[in-house]
Amino acid sequence: MKKYIASVACLLVFMACKQEKKGTVETAVVKEVAVVENDWEVLFDGTSLDKWKEFKTDGISDTWKIEGDALVYTPPAEGEENKNHDLVTREEYTNFVLTLDWKISEAGNSGVFWGVSEDGKFGTGYQTGPEIQILDNEKHPDAKAGTTHQAGALYDMVSPATDVTNPVGEWNTMVITVDHNAHIGSVTLNGTVMVTFPVANEEWDAMVAKSKFAGWDGFGKYTTGKIGLQDHGNIVAFRNIKIKQL
């Protein structure tokens, strides 16, 4: 019999859960998912970056390094700031549960994307990939720009339910679920459901139309795409990255 992992034996995916945002009610679904060990693909376990590359290149610069069991992004030296170093998976994914740990630097900003396209007309991951925000809520100015910019938010679209981030320098565990077949998505941070949202339907389109991404060619349009880790110019670390396709 397959062995269940205790830490992820039950994940929230959405079922009969409603969230009110900006005067509208968004309906989400939550269901209990039994996670079997063999269902997971390890994307990073502290030993190899074989499943990653930088956006629109075939390699990885030394801005990304393995330190202990963590993958750490450090901003490049002066003169290299204008080059984008977003990290993306070599494979593409459609419906999935993604789990990882992240640790942000003081006043730092980063994020996790999905649905990233490397089409030649796009210059960064955020032009196509919706972002789940990673942020120092205490000291980064984005946290003051509105709750849709705080850690755990679906960036610029859905605010997190609360602030459950650990202090800067400590690890946070995040679970992102995206299911285009059921048209639902969610984010759990440190065991708390932060956001639920529609995907790939009219509700999603209406949400994008009210955000900064309104009119962006390709944003949120790729139901199959790459997972991305954002270069936002600040030190950020990730570990224990794995994905389960639904």
Summary of the structure (lengths in Angstrom):
residues: 246
radius of gyration: 16.9
end to end distance: 20.4
largest distance: 55.2
contacts: 786
relative contact order: 0.24
helix: 10%
strand: 40%
